[in-house]
Amino acid sequence: MFYHLLYPLHEYISVFNIFRYITFRAAYAGVTALLVCLILGPPLIRRLRAFKVKQAIRQDGPATHFTKEGTPTMGGLLILIAVVVSTLLWGNLANRMVVMALLSTLWLGAIGFLDDYLRVVKKHPKGLKGRYKLLAQGVLGLTLGLVLYLAPVDERSVGWTNVPFLKDMALYFGPFYVVFVMLVITGSSNAVNLTDGLDGLAIGSVSFVALAFGVLSYLTGHIKIAEYLNIHYMEGCGELSVYCGAVMGAALGFLWFNCHPAEVFMGDTGALALGGALGTVAVLIKRELLLVIVGGVFVIETLSVILQVASFKLRGRRIFKMTPIHHHFELLGWPETRVVVRFWIVAAVLALVTITTLKIQ
């Protein structure tokens, strides 16, 4: 909104020329999202408490988690509001990539909200059935994949993805690229959801991924830097850094209330939306495979669950004390805060490694 309303005034007042710069708008999108969370957080938490929207704690989990019984959930609403408001204020709304990222976030946020509502308010133990959740995620991935394949933002970016560390190397999927996008969106969305089990763990890790993708989006959309780094330039891609700035600011703002001991949990409303948001950005900037690196924490959490289930079904034995793997470390005796901070450190290192892949190729 500011870009469309204020930037045209630069012809009369030169100071408004600053709204042309993506870096300026990305930074203030983050600050705005942070402030939205800090301002709206307390009243939203009070409202969730008043409506008794409380998180149920799994009985087979670590005993230290029983004190969290009754903590308000569905705090992902705060994240969604912050991301949407901030992006609308600071983003270029004529940019298709920004619109697609926002719509993806809202779609998955709505699915997560329905799941939370059924589970917490309507008291359905499992909430929205898994097959319906996967179907909704698949529909989003199918729609996004078809749009990018049939009506691409960049004609040179149809049906393929970059391969990290390998110069001039790409994987070409052809029409199967649509299926690939479906897998990316579904996988990233559920991976963040699985990681959301300790105070601040998922949301803190998301902030590092959003920062990394914000940098990658800016560099990919800057023609001179892209040429210098010898990476595929995509016009308009840099605008996604404004959206990523909003996601990072919202993540930090929510972390203010979600750090240990958490005052509110994001629930599926936030987890599914954030995971899908990161997956969508990865798809739009052609860096889908980098999700394995930058989202390494989420990948490890997901793999731990898959390995645990496979091992128990095939051998009748468990590999970990409990999954997702953050619970394994808790049962080894690590305090919750130690697990969270160490996972954050891993996420920060992986974010740095991800950014360096543009040069190391």
N, C-alpha and C positions, 0 to 999 in steps of 0.2 A: 504493500500500500504506500509506504513512504517513498519507495523507488518510483512508483507511477505518479504520485502526487507532487513530490518535492524535487526530484531530479530535473524535470522539465524547466524548473525555475532557474536553473544554473545559467540560462541565457541572459537573465536579468541580474541575478545575485550569485556571484561566483562560488560562494561557500557551499551552495547546494550541489556543486559538482562532486562533492565527497560521496554522495549516494550512488555514484556510478561504480565505486570501487567495491568489489565483492568482499575483499578482506575486511573492510569497515563494516559492511552489513552483516557478515558472518559473525564477527566479534560481538556486535550489538544484538544479534539474534540470540546468541548464547546468554548474554547478560539479561536480556528481556525475559527469556524462558526461566532463568534462575529466579528473577524477581517475581514473576508470576507464581512460581511454586512457593516462594517464601511468604507471599502475601495471601494466597488462597489456601495454602496448606493447613494452617490452624483451624479456620472455619470448616473446611472440608472434613478434617479429622473429627471435629466435634459433631458434625452432621452424621458421619458414618457411625460414630459411637451412639448417637441418639437413636438411630434406626437399627442398632444392634447388628451391624454388618460385620460380624466377627469371624476371624480365621479359626478353623478347626485344626488341631495339631494331631498328626498321625501318632497312634499309640505305640507303634513299633520303633519309633525314632529315639534319638538320644534323650535321656531323662531331663537334661538341662532345658529342653524345648518346652516342657510342660508349663513353665512360667509364662510362655507367650500366648497361652490359651486366652481367647477373648480380644486379642489385638485386632483393631479394625483392618479390613482388607478392601480391595477394589480401589486402592489409592492410585491405580493406573489412570483413573480419570484425571487426576491432577497432571500427570505426565502428558496425556493427550491434549488437554486444554493448553498447557504451556507450549507444546510443540506447534500446535495449529495456530495459536494466536501469534506467536513469535514469527513463524514462517510467513503468515499473512501480512504482518507488519513490515518485515524487512526483505522478503523475497521478491523476485521478479515473477509475478503470477502469469506472465505470458509464456513462461518457460515450461514446456511439456514435461520435462523431467521432474521438476518441482511438483507439478500437479499430480503426476503419477505416484511420486513418493508419498505425498500427503494422502491421496486416496487409498493407497495400500495400508498406510498406518491406521486410518480411520476404519477400514474394512476389518482388519484383524483386531483392532481395539473393540469393535462392536461384537465380534465373535467371542473375544475374551470376556467382555462384559456380560454377554448372555450366559456363558459358562459359569461365571462367578455368581450371577443372579440366581440361576437355578440351584447352585450348590449351597450358597450362603443364605439367601433370602427364602427360597422355596424349599430348602432342606432336602434337595435331591442329592444323595451321597456322592454321586459321580458327576454331577453337573450335566453339561452337554455331552452326549455320548461321543466317544472318540471318533467313530466313523463319520459323524456329522461335522466334527471339528476338522478332520482331515479333508473332507469334501469341500468345506468352505475355503480352506487354505489352498486346495488344489484348484478351485475355481478362480481364485485370485491369480495364482501362478499361470494358469491357462490363459486367462485374459491378458495379463501382462506380456506373456510370451508371444501371443498372437499379434498384439499391437506392435511389439518391437520387431516382429518378423515380417508382418504384412505392411506396416506403416512406420518404418524405422525413423528415428530422429536423425540418424546418420546412415546414409545408404551404404557406406563402407563398413558398417559394423553389424551386418546382418548374418545371423546364424553361427557366430563364432565367439570364442572367448580367449583372452590372453593367457599365456602360460608363464607363471612367475620364474624369474631368473634366466629365462631363455630369450635372447634377442630375436626379434622377427619370427617368433614361434607362436602359433595359435592353434587351437583345437576347433575344427570346423564340424558342426553338427548338422548343418542343413535344416530340414524341417523338424528334425528331432531336437532342435534348440528349444522348442516350446516345452517339451518334456523336461529338458534340463532346467529351465527356469522354474517349472513347477516343483522340482526336487529341491532347488536352492531355497525357494521361498518357504516351503513346508519344513525343510530341515532347519533353517536358521530360526524360524519362529518357534519351533518346538525345543530347540537347543537352549535358547534363553529361558524358556519356561522351566526346563529341567534344572537349570542352574539356580533358579530363584528359590533357594531353600535355607539360606542364612541371611542374617541382617546385613544388608548392604552389598552382598556378594555379587548378585547379577547386575544391579544398577551401577555399581562402581566399575565393573568390567565393561559394561555397555559404553560408559563415558570414554574409555580408552579407544574402543573400536570406532566410535563416532568421530573422535579426534583424528584418528588415522585416515578414515574415509573422507573426512573433510579436507585434509591435506591432499590426498590422492585426487579428489574431485577437482580441486583448484588447479593442480598441476596438469591434469589431463585436459582441462578446459582452457589452459593458457597456451596459445599457439607457439610463442617463443620458447617457453620452458619445455613444452612437450617436444619441440624440435631439438632442443639442447640435450634432453634426456633420451632422445630417440624412442619415444613412446607414441602410441596412437593418439592423435589429437582428436577430440570430439567437441565440436562447437556447442556452446551452451552448457557444457557439463560442469563448468566451474560454479554455476549457480547452485548446484547441489551442496556446495560447502556452506551455504547459508542455512539450508535445511539441516545439515549435519551439526552446525553450530547450535541450532535450536534444540536438537536432540541431546547434545552434550550438556547444554545449559539446563535442560529439563532434568537430565539424569543427576546432575550435581545438586539441583534444587530439591529433588525428591530424596536424595541421599541425606540431606539435612535432617529429614524426619525418619529415614529408614535405617540410619546407622544404629549400631547396638547401644542400648536396647531400643528396638524399633518402636516407633509410635504408630506406624501404619505399614501395611504390606501392599505391594502393587497388585497382587493377584494376577490372574490370567489377562485381565484388562490391560495391564501394562506390559507383561512379559511377552504375550503373543504379538502385540503391536510393535514393541521395540525390536524383537527378533525379526519380524517381517520387514520392518523399516530398514534394518541393516542389510538384509538380503536383497531388498529392492535396490538400494544404492549400489551394492556390489554388481547387480545385474546391469544397471543403467550405465555404469562406468566400465563395463567389460572386465571386471576383476573378481569374478565369481570364485575362482580357485583360491584367491587370496583369503577368502573367508576361513579356510582351514588353518591359515597362519594367524591372521589378526584375531580370529575368534577361537583361538586354540583352547582357551579355558572352557568355552561352551562345547567344543568338539570332544575334549577329554571327559567332560561330564556326561555327554551323550554316549560315548564309547563305553564308559564304565557300566552304564545301565545295560547296553546291548551285550557286553561280554558277560556280565553277571547272569542275565537271563539265559544266554546260550549255554554257559557253563553248567548252570543248575539243571537245564533240560537235558543236556547231553551226558553229563557226568554225575549229576545229583549232588554237586558240590559248588559252593560259592567261592569266588575269587576274592571279593572284598567283604569286609564286615557288614557293610551296608552301602547301597547306592541311592542317589548319585554319589560320586566319590568324595564330596566334601563331608558327607556323614561318616565315611570310613575314617577320615583323619580325626574327626571328633571322637569317635569310639576308640581311637588309639590314644586319646588323652589330650589332644590339642584343644586349647580354649577356642571358642567360636571366633573371637576377634583375631586370633593368630591365623586361623585358617583363612579368614576373609582377607586380611592384609597380605598374606603370602600369595594368595591367588591374584590379588590386585597387582602385586609386583610382577608376576608372570604375565598378566595381561598388558602391563606397561611395556615390558621388554618385547613382547610379541608385536605390539603396535609400532615400536621403533624398527624392529626387523622388517615389518611390512612396508614401511615408508622407504627403507633402504633398498627394497627390491627393485625400485624404479631405476636405481643407479647401478646395482649389481646385476647386470644382464648383458 
